Amino acid sequence: MAAPFFGYHMPDYSFPGTADDSLFDHVADMTVAAEAAGFDMLTVMDHFYQIRGVGSETEPMLESYTTLAALSQRTKTIRLSALVTGVTYRNPALLVKMVTTLDVVSRGRAILGLGAAWNEDEHAGYGFEFPPIGRRMDRLEEAARIAKLMFTEERPTFAGRYFKIDRALNVPRPIQAGGPQLLIGGGGEERTLRIVAKYADISNWFPGLEDTKRKIDILERYCEEAGRDPSAILKTVMSPCLLALNGAQARQIKERIPAERLATMGDPVLPAQAAERLQPYLDAGIGGFTFGNPNLNTPELLAAAGELKRLLA
């Protein structure tokens, strides 16, 4: 059996003792360590403020695509994406141009992550419109349609309710044949999974085994309606477990992780125990997992995740 797809997510740029002028070097060092450990994808958040559940909104937050472009020059194989790009923040044609440029400068390693956006505070702070969720979902679908057109056609035209392109140029063309894969984040069962079925190459959901099984069933039904093979979509979830190197470190991690997060993820575990926790997701049809840097914050822990990947192969 092939090893599962592993993503390394960096939502947190608060590194004690790291000055602003050394911040990117720390991020790059961790990305290089993730690549060496066998991770397939590196993702960053597309936010301008730190989000609740991770830290205070005044904590450091790097702009996603500038960061990804810079990381592309420090790495060789790991794929690069936002998890996920808020559809309200950029004109989708401009976003396609940005991701195509990332694909060119990374020599074919870009992924386009898209989501409906949710953080109203940063919309207000930056002056972005924050329409109701239904209208944001409409924008998400139009943006996915435009991305596919601009990745695959020379001079596409599209007129939607919110966005349009008119014989749009996208030169140089993406390095990847057919353009970067499209990752859509979110597991909404009425709208998001329908959009995934039509356009996505990769999906990403929050964990929960029974919820995951239900979403897979629903996605397969939507794929049938859309005329797509559901196996063509790589289904991933955020890792439902925290990794530790030993029992003492597991206790230390447990002490610093918020209680509400432990309630959903359980106590930190060693790679062999984590493999037992993740295997049912693979059995259900999940193809990969995304691990966050608030837990995997040293090269040694990243190497442990690489061991976990090998255990699951």
C-alpha positions as CSV (number, residue, x, y, z in Angstrom):
1,M,0.0,0.0,0.0
2,A,1.3,3.5,-0.8
3,A,2.1,5.8,2.0
4,P,-0.6,8.4,2.8
5,F,-0.3,12.0,1.7
6,F,1.2,14.1,4.5
7,G,0.8,17.9,4.7
8,Y,2.6,20.2,7.1
9,H,0.5,23.2,8.0
10,M,2.0,26.4,9.5
11,P,-0.8,28.5,11.1
12,D,1.5,29.8,13.9
13,Y,4.4,32.2,13.5
14,S,5.0,32.9,17.2
15,F,8.4,31.4,18.0
16,P,9.7,32.4,21.4
17,G,13.1,34.1,21.1
18,T,12.8,34.7,17.3
19,A,13.1,38.3,16.2
20,D,11.2,39.6,13.2
21,D,14.3,39.7,11.1
22,S,14.9,36.0,11.8
23,L,11.2,34.9,11.5
24,F,11.3,33.8,7.9
25,D,14.6,31.8,8.4
26,H,12.9,29.9,11.2
27,V,9.8,29.2,9.0
28,A,12.2,28.1,6.1
29,D,14.2,25.8,8.4
30,M,11.0,24.0,9.6
31,T,9.8,23.7,6.0
32,V,13.2,22.1,4.9
33,A,12.9,19.7,7.9
34,A,9.4,18.8,6.8
35,E,10.6,18.1,3.3
36,A,13.5,15.9,4.6
37,A,11.0,14.0,6.8
38,G,8.9,13.0,3.7
39,F,6.0,15.5,3.9
40,D,4.3,16.0,0.5
41,M,2.9,19.5,1.0
42,L,3.6,22.6,3.0
43,T,0.6,24.9,3.6
44,V,0.3,28.3,5.3
45,M,-2.9,30.2,6.3
46,D,-4.3,32.9,4.1
47,H,-5.0,35.3,7.0
48,F,-3.9,38.7,7.9
49,Y,-4.6,38.5,11.6
50,Q,-3.9,35.4,13.8
51,I,-7.1,33.5,14.3
52,R,-8.9,32.4,17.4
53,G,-8.0,28.9,18.5
54,V,-4.4,29.4,17.5
55,G,-3.5,32.7,19.3
56,S,-4.2,36.4,19.8
57,E,-5.0,38.3,16.7
58,T,-2.0,40.6,17.4
59,E,0.5,37.7,17.0
60,P,2.6,37.6,13.9
61,M,1.0,36.6,10.6
62,L,2.9,36.5,7.3
63,E,1.1,37.1,4.0
64,S,0.6,33.7,2.4
65,Y,1.7,34.0,-1.3
66,T,4.8,36.1,-0.6
67,T,5.8,33.5,2.0
68,L,5.1,30.5,-0.3
69,A,7.2,32.1,-3.1
70,A,10.1,32.6,-0.8
71,L,9.8,29.1,0.5
72,S,9.9,27.7,-3.0
73,Q,13.5,28.9,-3.2
74,R,14.6,27.1,-0.1
75,T,13.0,23.7,-1.0
76,K,13.1,21.2,-3.9
77,T,10.3,18.7,-3.7
78,I,7.6,19.7,-1.3
79,R,4.4,21.1,-2.8
80,L,3.2,24.5,-1.7
81,S,-0.3,25.9,-1.0
82,A,-2.4,28.1,1.1
83,L,-4.9,26.3,3.4
84,V,-6.9,27.9,2.1
85,T,-7.1,31.1,0.1
86,G,-10.1,33.2,1.2
87,V,-12.2,33.8,-1.9
88,T,-13.1,37.3,-0.7
89,Y,-9.6,38.6,-0.5
90,R,-8.5,38.7,-4.2
91,N,-10.0,38.8,-7.6
92,P,-9.9,35.2,-8.7
93,A,-8.1,35.9,-12.0
94,L,-5.4,37.7,-10.1
95,L,-5.2,34.8,-7.7
96,V,-4.8,32.4,-10.6
97,K,-1.9,34.6,-12.0
98,M,-0.3,34.5,-8.5
99,V,-0.5,30.7,-8.2
100,T,0.7,30.2,-11.8
101,T,3.7,32.4,-10.9
102,L,4.3,30.2,-7.8
103,D,4.1,27.2,-10.1
104,V,6.7,28.7,-12.4
105,V,9.2,29.8,-9.7
106,S,8.8,26.5,-7.8
107,R,9.2,24.4,-11.0
108,G,5.8,22.8,-10.8
109,R,5.0,22.5,-7.1
110,A,2.1,24.9,-6.6
111,I,-1.4,23.9,-5.4
112,L,-4.3,26.3,-5.4
113,G,-6.2,26.1,-2.1
114,L,-9.6,27.8,-2.0
115,G,-12.2,28.4,0.7
116,A,-15.2,30.6,1.3
117,A,-13.4,32.7,4.1
118,W,-14.9,33.2,7.5
119,N,-12.8,35.7,9.7
120,E,-15.0,38.8,9.8
121,D,-12.6,40.8,11.9
122,E,-9.9,40.9,9.3
123,H,-12.4,41.7,6.6
124,A,-13.5,44.8,8.6
125,G,-9.9,45.7,9.4
126,Y,-8.7,45.6,5.8
127,G,-11.9,46.9,4.3
128,F,-12.9,43.7,2.5
129,E,-16.6,43.0,1.8
130,F,-17.9,40.2,4.0
131,P,-21.1,39.0,2.3
132,P,-23.4,36.3,3.9
133,I,-22.2,32.7,3.6
134,G,-24.4,31.8,0.7
135,R,-22.9,34.6,-1.4
136,R,-19.4,33.6,-0.4
137,M,-20.1,30.1,-1.5
138,D,-21.3,31.4,-4.9
139,R,-18.1,33.3,-5.2
140,L,-16.1,30.1,-4.3
141,E,-17.8,28.2,-7.1
142,E,-17.2,31.0,-9.6
143,A,-13.5,31.3,-8.5
144,A,-13.0,27.5,-9.0
145,R,-14.5,27.7,-12.4
146,I,-12.3,30.6,-13.4
147,A,-9.2,28.8,-12.1
148,K,-9.9,25.7,-14.1
149,L,-10.5,27.7,-17.2
150,M,-7.3,29.9,-16.9
151,F,-5.2,26.8,-16.1
152,T,-6.4,24.8,-19.1
153,E,-7.4,27.3,-21.8
154,E,-5.3,29.9,-23.7
155,R,-7.9,32.8,-23.8
156,P,-10.9,31.8,-21.7
157,T,-14.0,34.0,-21.2
158,F,-16.5,33.6,-18.3
159,A,-19.2,35.8,-17.0
160,G,-20.6,35.0,-13.6
161,R,-22.7,36.9,-11.1
162,Y,-19.7,38.1,-9.2
163,F,-16.6,37.6,-11.4
164,K,-15.8,37.7,-15.0
165,I,-12.9,37.3,-17.4
166,D,-12.7,38.3,-21.0
167,R,-10.2,36.3,-23.1
168,A,-7.9,36.3,-20.1
169,L,-4.2,35.7,-20.7
170,N,-2.1,33.6,-18.3
171,V,1.4,33.6,-19.7
172,P,3.8,32.0,-18.8
173,R,1.6,28.9,-18.6
174,P,1.7,26.7,-15.5
175,I,4.5,24.2,-15.4
176,Q,2.2,21.4,-14.4
177,A,0.1,20.0,-17.2
178,G,-3.4,21.1,-16.7
179,G,-2.3,23.6,-14.1
180,P,-1.9,23.3,-10.3
181,Q,-4.3,21.0,-8.5
182,L,-7.2,22.6,-6.8
183,L,-7.6,22.0,-3.1
184,I,-11.0,23.1,-1.6
185,G,-11.1,23.3,2.2
186,G,-14.3,22.7,4.2
187,G,-16.8,19.9,4.6
188,G,-20.2,21.7,4.2
189,E,-22.5,19.0,3.0
190,E,-25.0,21.1,1.1
191,R,-22.7,23.4,-0.9
192,T,-19.0,22.8,-0.3
193,L,-19.0,19.1,-1.1
194,R,-20.9,19.8,-4.3
195,I,-18.2,22.2,-5.4
196,V,-15.5,19.7,-4.4
197,A,-17.3,17.1,-6.6
198,K,-17.3,19.4,-9.6
199,Y,-13.8,21.0,-9.4
200,A,-11.5,19.8,-6.7
201,D,-8.5,17.5,-6.9
202,I,-8.0,17.6,-3.2
203,S,-10.4,18.1,-0.3
204,N,-9.5,18.9,3.3
205,W,-11.8,18.4,6.3
206,F,-11.7,18.6,10.1
207,P,-11.3,15.2,11.8
208,G,-14.0,13.0,13.3
209,L,-14.3,9.4,12.0
210,E,-18.0,9.1,11.7
211,D,-18.4,12.6,10.2
212,T,-15.7,11.7,7.7
213,K,-17.4,8.5,6.6
214,R,-20.6,10.4,6.1
215,K,-18.9,13.1,4.1
216,I,-17.2,10.5,1.9
217,D,-20.6,8.9,1.1
218,I,-22.1,12.3,0.3
219,L,-19.2,13.3,-1.9
220,E,-19.4,10.1,-3.8
221,R,-23.1,10.8,-4.5
222,Y,-22.3,14.3,-5.7
223,C,-19.5,13.0,-7.9
224,E,-21.9,10.6,-9.5
225,E,-24.2,13.6,-10.3
226,A,-21.3,15.5,-11.7
227,G,-20.0,12.6,-13.8
228,R,-16.7,12.4,-11.9
229,D,-14.8,9.4,-10.5
230,P,-14.6,10.1,-6.7
231,S,-11.3,8.3,-6.6
232,A,-9.9,11.2,-8.6
233,I,-10.2,13.4,-5.5
234,L,-7.6,13.0,-2.8
235,K,-9.5,13.2,0.5
236,T,-7.6,14.5,3.5
237,V,-8.3,15.5,7.1
238,M,-6.5,17.5,9.7
239,S,-4.7,15.1,11.9
240,P,-6.8,13.8,14.7
241,C,-3.8,13.2,16.9
242,L,-0.8,15.0,18.5
243,L,2.6,13.4,18.2
244,A,5.3,13.1,20.9
245,L,8.7,11.5,21.0
246,N,8.4,9.9,24.4
247,G,6.1,9.8,27.5
248,A,7.8,12.8,29.1
249,Q,7.3,14.9,26.1
250,A,3.7,13.7,25.8
251,R,3.0,15.0,29.3
252,Q,4.7,18.4,28.5
253,I,2.6,18.8,25.3
254,K,-0.6,17.9,27.2
255,E,0.2,20.7,29.7
256,R,0.5,23.4,27.1
257,I,-2.3,22.4,24.7
258,P,-5.7,24.0,25.4
259,A,-8.2,21.7,27.0
260,E,-10.7,22.2,24.2
261,R,-8.2,21.0,21.6
262,L,-7.2,18.0,23.7
263,A,-10.9,17.1,24.0
264,T,-11.1,16.7,20.2
265,M,-7.6,15.2,19.6
266,G,-6.9,13.2,22.7
267,D,-3.6,12.9,24.6
268,P,-0.3,13.1,22.6
269,V,0.9,9.8,21.4
270,L,4.0,8.1,20.0
271,P,4.1,7.2,16.2
272,A,3.0,3.6,16.7
273,Q,0.0,4.7,18.7
274,A,-0.8,7.4,16.2
275,A,-0.8,4.8,13.4
276,E,-3.5,2.9,15.2
277,R,-5.5,6.1,15.5
278,L,-5.1,7.1,11.9
279,Q,-5.6,3.7,10.2
280,P,-9.4,3.7,10.5
281,Y,-9.5,6.9,8.5
282,L,-7.4,5.2,5.7
283,D,-9.7,2.2,5.8
284,A,-12.7,4.6,5.4
285,G,-11.2,6.1,2.2
286,I,-9.1,9.1,3.5
287,G,-5.9,9.4,1.5
288,G,-3.9,11.8,3.7
289,F,-3.5,14.0,6.8
290,T,-2.4,17.5,7.6
291,F,-0.3,18.1,10.7
292,G,0.0,21.6,12.3
293,N,3.2,23.2,13.5
294,P,1.8,24.1,16.9
295,N,2.6,20.4,17.7
296,L,5.3,19.6,15.1
297,N,7.6,22.4,16.0
298,T,11.0,20.8,16.0
299,P,13.0,18.8,13.4
300,E,12.8,15.8,15.8
301,L,9.0,15.8,15.9
302,L,8.9,16.2,12.1
303,A,11.1,13.2,11.8
304,A,8.7,11.3,14.1
305,A,5.9,12.2,11.7
306,G,8.0,10.8,8.9
307,E,8.3,7.5,10.9
308,L,4.5,7.6,11.2
309,K,4.1,7.9,7.5
310,R,6.3,4.9,6.9
311,L,4.3,2.9,9.5
312,L,1.1,3.6,7.6
313,A,2.5,2.6,4.2
